[in-house]
Amino acid sequence: MVEAAANAAVVAAPSPPPPPPQALMERLKDYGQEAAFALWDELSPHERQLLVDDIESLDLPRVDRIIRCSLRSQGLPVAALEPVPESDVSTVEGRTMEERERWWKMGLKAISDGKLAVLLLSGGQGTRLGSSDPKGCFNIGLPSGKSLIQIQAERILCVQKLAAQALKEGSGGSPLIRWYIMTSPFTDEPTRKFFESHKYFGLEAEQVTFFQQGTMPCVSKDGRFIMETPYRVAKAPDGNGGVYTALKTSKLLEDMASRGIKYLDCYGVDNALVRVADPTFLGYFMDKGVDAAAKVVRKAYPQEKVGVFVRRGKGGPLTVLEYSELDPTLASAINQETGRLRFCWTIILLRRKLLQSMDKRRD
């Protein structure tokens, strides 16, 4: 027995992997995201470091605020929602020819003075169309074969010509409308190459500025991170709302201020009917003296899958509620005075905002 024991091989037990960094794990626990380290023990040393670096790159407090705000909005009580007052809406049929002419001239004068810029939200890919290319690069089936971006560029060129004509009796010159294009990490390079290969569709390269929106972690319905791999959090572009952070971090608000830009026409790339830099709407906006205005269309029927403008509480701020978030009883509610749906004004992703108090906006 002694001899056998002496000749027996000694097998050392594998040492347990080091635990995740304690400080980082505590931070994740504070935000209920510790499950991101669920497969830590199964990762290689290199993969563990990748996971740590990925988590540390996230602005966890900001991400948590956004998640909580989103979860709260899903449970918003029906009584907390109010329709947009009819007095806040100016309908096309309610305008006189004199008003239209006056607004047209006001808007065109502001464009001639270089006070308007155009902001394109172009961070999305055409995944629902079976492509990873930027949506703006698609041939949408027109007889001309033109892409969405080409259509919009040509409309900017047209407004520039109209503004140049308005300047003939003034100091002369040819105004350029600055075009700020928000891409995403997934669409930035192909979008830039698309413009270059088409020689900016007749625009000057210097009047087009590209900047990228950020990304946000993908989360489940209960707000937990979705993992793309055991060592990487799944991420996606942070949506159209990411434009505010992107404008701030890219210093473009300062750029606009330095160029004398006061008005910003913002729209989504997949709006094929958008009137880019519409002088009449700009003049209307200026005439009303408001901070923001949006073009809307009336919802056709209660089940139509479109987002609608609502007020959060009586006299509260305007916001857009997706069709999936609007209670069916509200979606079908009728305004007894007009005989139309109470929540009827739908978003078409075209907004114009007034950029004033630039220092306050930078804060």
C-alpha positions in Angstrom: 0.0 0.0 0.0 2.8 2.4 0.8 4.7 1.6 -2.4 1.6 2.0 -4.6 0.8 5.4 -3.0 4.3 6.6 -3.6 4.2 5.7 -7.3 0.7 7.3 -7.9 0.5 10.3 -10.1 -0.6 13.6 -8.5 -3.3 15.4 -10.6 -3.6 19.1 -9.7 -7.2 20.5 -9.8 -7.6 23.5 -12.3 -7.6 26.8 -10.5 -10.9 28.7 -10.7 -11.0 31.7 -13.0 -10.6 35.1 -11.5 -13.9 36.8 -10.7 -15.1 39.9 -12.6 -13.7 43.2 -11.5 -15.5 43.9 -8.2 -16.1 47.6 -8.8 -17.6 47.0 -12.3 -19.8 44.2 -11.0 -21.1 46.5 -8.2 -21.9 49.1 -10.8 -23.8 46.6 -12.9 -25.7 45.5 -9.9 -26.7 49.1 -9.1 -28.5 49.1 -12.5 -29.8 45.6 -12.5 -27.5 44.5 -15.4 -25.2 42.0 -13.6 -26.5 39.2 -15.9 -24.0 40.6 -18.5 -21.4 38.6 -16.6 -23.5 35.4 -16.5 -21.1 33.4 -18.7 -17.9 34.8 -17.2 -16.5 31.5 -16.1 -16.8 30.0 -19.6 -14.9 32.8 -21.3 -11.2 32.8 -22.2 -8.9 35.4 -20.6 -9.0 37.4 -23.9 -12.8 37.3 -24.1 -13.1 38.4 -20.5 -11.1 41.5 -21.2 -13.3 42.2 -24.3 -16.4 42.0 -22.1 -14.9 44.3 -19.4 -13.8 46.8 -22.1 -17.3 46.7 -23.7 -19.1 47.3 -20.4 -16.7 50.1 -19.4 -17.4 51.9 -22.7 -21.1 52.3 -21.8 -22.5 55.4 -20.1 -24.4 53.3 -17.6 -26.2 56.2 -15.8 -27.5 57.6 -19.1 -28.5 54.2 -20.5 -30.3 53.4 -17.3 -32.2 56.8 -17.4 -33.3 56.1 -21.0 -34.4 52.5 -20.2 -36.4 53.7 -17.1 -38.1 56.5 -19.0 -39.1 54.0 -21.8 -40.5 51.5 -19.3 -42.5 54.3 -17.5 -44.0 55.5 -20.8 -45.3 52.0 -21.6 -47.4 52.2 -18.4 -48.7 55.7 -18.9 -52.3 55.9 -17.7 -55.0 56.7 -20.3 -56.1 59.7 -18.3 -52.6 61.3 -18.6 -52.9 61.7 -22.4 -54.6 64.6 -24.1 -55.1 65.3 -27.9 -53.5 68.2 -29.6 -55.8 71.2 -29.4 -57.5 72.0 -32.7 -56.3 75.6 -32.3 -52.7 74.5 -32.5 -53.1 73.1 -36.0 -53.3 75.1 -39.2 -54.8 73.0 -42.0 -54.1 73.4 -45.7 -57.7 74.1 -46.5 -57.8 76.8 -43.9 -55.1 79.0 -45.4 -55.8 81.9 -47.7 -53.8 82.6 -50.9 -52.5 85.8 -49.3 -51.2 83.9 -46.3 -49.4 81.4 -48.5 -47.8 84.1 -50.6 -46.7 86.0 -47.5 -45.2 82.9 -45.9 -43.5 81.9 -49.2 -41.8 85.3 -49.4 -40.8 85.2 -45.7 -39.3 81.8 -46.0 -37.5 82.4 -49.2 -36.0 85.6 -47.8 -34.6 83.7 -44.7 -33.2 81.1 -47.1 -31.6 83.8 -49.2 -30.0 85.2 -46.1 -28.5 81.8 -45.3 -30.5 81.3 -42.1 -31.9 77.8 -42.9 -30.0 74.5 -42.8 -31.4 71.0 -43.5 -30.9 68.1 -41.2 -31.3 64.6 -42.6 -31.8 61.6 -40.3 -30.1 58.8 -42.3 -28.8 56.3 -39.8 -31.1 53.4 -40.7 -30.4 50.3 -42.9 -32.9 48.8 -45.2 -33.1 45.5 -43.2 -36.9 45.3 -43.7 -36.2 45.5 -47.4 -33.7 42.7 -47.3 -30.6 44.9 -47.5 -27.9 46.3 -45.2 -27.4 49.3 -47.4 -28.5 52.8 -46.2 -32.1 53.4 -47.0 -31.3 56.6 -48.8 -29.3 54.8 -51.4 -32.1 52.6 -52.7 -33.8 52.8 -56.1 -37.4 53.0 -54.9 -38.9 52.0 -58.2 -39.4 55.4 -59.9 -39.3 55.5 -63.7 -36.2 57.8 -63.3 -34.4 55.2 -61.1 -33.5 58.0 -58.7 -32.6 57.2 -55.1 -34.2 58.9 -52.1 -31.0 60.9 -51.5 -30.9 62.1 -55.1 -34.5 63.3 -55.0 -33.8 65.3 -51.8 -30.6 66.7 -53.2 -32.3 67.9 -56.3 -35.0 69.6 -54.2 -32.3 71.4 -52.3 -30.9 72.6 -55.6 -34.3 73.8 -56.7 -34.8 75.9 -53.6 -31.3 77.3 -53.9 -32.2 78.5 -57.4 -35.4 80.1 -56.2 -33.5 81.8 -53.4 -30.9 83.0 -55.9 -33.6 84.6 -58.0 -35.0 86.4 -54.9 -31.5 87.9 -54.4 -31.3 89.4 -57.9 -32.6 92.7 -56.8 -30.4 92.6 -53.7 -26.7 92.2 -53.3 -26.6 89.1 -55.7 -24.8 85.9 -55.0 -26.0 82.3 -54.8 -27.0 81.0 -51.3 -26.0 77.5 -50.3 -28.3 75.5 -48.0 -26.1 73.6 -45.6 -27.1 69.9 -45.5 -26.2 68.1 -42.2 -26.6 64.3 -42.6 -26.7 62.1 -39.6 -25.5 58.6 -40.3 -24.8 55.7 -38.0 -21.7 53.5 -37.5 -23.4 51.1 -39.9 -24.3 53.6 -42.7 -21.6 56.3 -42.5 -19.0 54.9 -44.9 -21.4 53.7 -47.6 -23.4 57.0 -47.4 -20.2 59.1 -47.9 -19.1 56.9 -50.8 -22.5 57.1 -52.4 -22.3 60.9 -52.4 -18.7 60.9 -53.7 -19.5 58.5 -56.5 -22.4 60.7 -57.6 -20.5 63.9 -57.3 -22.8 65.1 -54.5 -25.7 65.2 -57.0 -24.8 68.7 -58.2 -24.3 70.2 -54.7 -21.1 71.6 -53.5 -19.1 69.1 -51.4 -18.5 71.9 -48.8 -22.2 72.3 -48.1 -22.7 68.7 -47.0 -21.6 67.7 -43.5 -21.7 64.1 -42.3 -21.9 63.2 -38.6 -22.6 60.0 -36.7 -25.3 59.2 -34.2 -24.4 57.0 -31.2 -25.4 53.5 -30.3 -27.4 52.1 -27.4 -27.5 48.7 -25.9 -30.3 46.5 -27.0 -32.5 45.5 -24.1 -35.3 43.0 -23.5 -38.9 44.0 -22.5 -37.8 44.1 -18.9 -34.9 46.4 -19.6 -32.0 43.9 -19.4 -29.1 43.9 -21.8 -29.3 41.6 -24.7 -25.9 39.9 -25.4 -24.7 39.7 -29.0 -22.1 37.2 -27.9 -21.1 36.1 -24.3 -18.5 38.9 -24.3 -20.3 41.7 -26.2 -23.5 43.6 -25.5 -25.7 43.9 -28.6 -26.0 47.5 -29.7 -28.0 49.4 -32.3 -28.2 53.1 -33.5 -29.8 55.2 -30.8 -32.7 56.3 -33.0 -33.8 59.6 -34.3 -33.7 61.0 -30.7 -30.0 60.4 -30.8 -29.7 63.5 -33.0 -29.6 65.8 -30.0 -26.6 64.1 -28.4 -24.9 63.7 -31.7 -25.3 67.4 -32.6 -23.8 68.4 -29.2 -20.8 66.0 -29.2 -20.0 66.8 -32.8 -20.0 70.6 -32.1 -22.3 71.2 -35.0 -24.6 73.6 -33.0 -21.6 75.9 -32.7 -20.9 75.4 -36.4 -24.5 76.4 -37.2 -24.3 79.5 -35.0 -21.0 80.6 -36.6 -22.7 80.5 -40.0 -25.7 82.5 -38.9 -28.1 79.6 -39.2 -31.3 80.2 -37.1 -33.7 77.6 -38.5 -33.3 73.8 -39.0 -35.4 71.7 -41.2 -35.2 68.1 -40.0 -36.7 65.1 -41.7 -36.3 61.3 -42.1 -34.6 59.9 -45.2 -37.4 57.5 -46.0 -39.9 60.3 -46.5 -40.1 60.2 -50.3 -42.6 63.1 -50.5 -40.7 65.5 -48.2 -40.6 69.1 -49.4 -37.0 69.8 -48.3 -36.4 73.4 -47.2 -40.1 74.3 -47.9 -40.2 78.1 -48.0 -43.9 78.3 -47.2 -43.7 76.1 -44.1 -40.6 78.0 -42.9 -42.5 81.3 -43.4 -45.5 79.9 -41.5 -43.2 78.8 -38.7 -41.5 82.2 -38.5 -44.8 84.0 -38.5 -46.2 82.0 -35.6 -43.0 82.7 -33.5 -42.9 79.2 -32.0 -39.9 77.1 -31.0 -40.9 74.1 -33.1 -43.5 73.0 -35.7 -44.2 69.8 -37.5 -46.1 68.8 -40.6 -48.8 66.3 -39.9 -51.4 64.3 -41.8 -54.8 63.3 -40.4 -55.1 59.7 -39.4 -57.3 57.8 -41.7 -58.9 55.2 -39.4 -58.4 54.0 -35.8 -56.3 51.0 -36.6 -53.9 52.8 -39.0 -50.4 52.0 -37.9 -49.0 55.5 -37.5 -47.6 57.4 -34.5 -49.7 60.3 -33.3 -49.0 63.6 -31.5 -50.3 63.7 -27.9 -50.0 65.9 -24.8 -48.8 64.2 -21.7 -51.3 65.6 -19.2 -53.4 68.7 -19.5 -51.3 71.5 -21.0 -48.3 69.2 -20.9 -45.5 68.8 -23.5 -46.2 67.4 -27.0 -44.8 64.0 -27.7 -45.3 61.2 -30.3 -47.0 58.0 -29.2 -46.5 55.0 -31.4 -49.6 53.2 -32.6 -48.6 50.1 -30.5 -48.6 52.3 -27.3 -52.0 54.0 -27.9 -54.8 52.3 -26.0 -57.5 51.0 -28.4 -60.2 53.0 -26.7 -58.3 56.2 -27.2 -57.4 55.2 -30.8 -61.1 55.0 -31.7 -62.3 57.9 -29.5 -64.2 60.6 -31.5 -64.1 64.4 -31.0 -67.8 65.3 -30.6 -67.2 68.8 -32.0 -65.4 67.8 -35.2 -66.7 64.3 -35.7 -63.1 63.1 -36.3 -60.7 61.0 -34.2 -59.6 62.7 -31.1 -56.0 61.5 -31.6 -55.7 62.1 -35.3 -52.5 64.1 -36.1 -49.8 61.7 -37.3 -46.1 62.3 -37.4 -44.5 62.2 -40.9 -40.9 62.8 -39.7 -40.6 66.4 -40.9 -39.9 69.0 -38.3 -38.4 72.4 -38.2 -36.8 73.8 -35.0 -35.7 77.3 -34.2 -32.1 77.3 -32.9 -31.9 80.2 -30.5 -30.1 80.6 -27.2 -27.3 78.5 -28.4 -25.4 78.6 -25.2 -28.4 77.2 -23.3 -28.8 74.4 -25.8 -25.1 73.4 -25.4 -25.8 72.9 -21.7 
